[in-house]
Amino acid sequence: MSRIGKAPIEIPAGVTVTVDDKNHVVTVKGKYGELRQEFHPDLTVAVEGNHVIVTRPSDDREHRAQHGLFRALIHNMVEGVHNRYKKEMELVGVGYRATSTGQVLELSLGFSHAIYIKLPPEVAVEAKTERNKNPLIILESADKQLLGQVCAKIRSLRKPEPYKGKGIKFVGEVIRRKSGKKAGAK
């Protein structure tokens, strides 16, 4: 049984957490922005000192599931506005390029045309290209969910294939490789 929901969330210096019990909304403000999250009406979220505590009314299956979920979401919000989340993606393939201009990411992924992606204002993007290295896309945001969605969208444009490993992958990700065609044995 998971006990994630029972763990208190520590609030670092410079971060404020406010709870609106009437509308069931938690608001977290920090140096990297402000995030809001609705929580389940049966749960109770309280700020005590420099900790946020989430409690559930019973041990029903639904309440246990929601308890751990919303505790984790609030923890991710506190961590995001304090430190920011960062994901690095690598473009593996001959001729694959990435450039960023403001909130627009331009990708050349071997298609006959360039792909332009307009990113949400909450996500900061940087494209790095070094000689003899694969191009990198560095994404940063306070919102972990939004950052994950943006990364998944970018990755879906050219997923890494198992034979040569070409495509868009996360830095440090290991792609399971397959052996190619074998010569006909007699």
C-alpha positions, 0 to 999 in steps of 0.5 A: 500500500502506498503511503505517499499521500500521508507524507507532508509537503515541505514549503521552501522559502520564497514559495507561498501556498494558498488553499481555497476550500470553497472552490477546492483549488490550491494555488502555489506561487514562487519565483518561476510563476504561479500554478493552480490545481483543483483537488477532489472535494472529499479531500482536505488540504491544509497549510500548517507552518511550512508544510502542506498536509493532504488528508482523506475522510476514509480508507475507500479505494477511491479516496486512497487513490485521490489522496496520493494523486493530489499530494503528488500533484501539489508536490510537483507544483511546489517543486516546479515554482521553486526550481523548474523542471528541465528536459533535454531531447536529442535529435539523432540522424543525418541532417536533423536540425533544430532552431528556436526563435522565441516560442517557435521551434523549427525542426528539420527531421528528414521530411521534405519540409520544416516543422514549426511548433509554437510552444506555450508561453510557460515553456522556455525553449533553447536549441543547441547545435555543436560541431560533431554532436547531435542537436539538443532541444532544452525545455524548461517549465514550472508545470511538470504536466505541461512540460511532459505533454510538449516533450511527448508532442515533439517526440511523436514527430519522429520516434526513435527507430530500433534499427539505427536509433534515428529519431528524437529521444531524451538525453540518457534514454536507452533505445532497444536496438534490433539486428538488421537483415541477416545474410541468407544461410545455406 
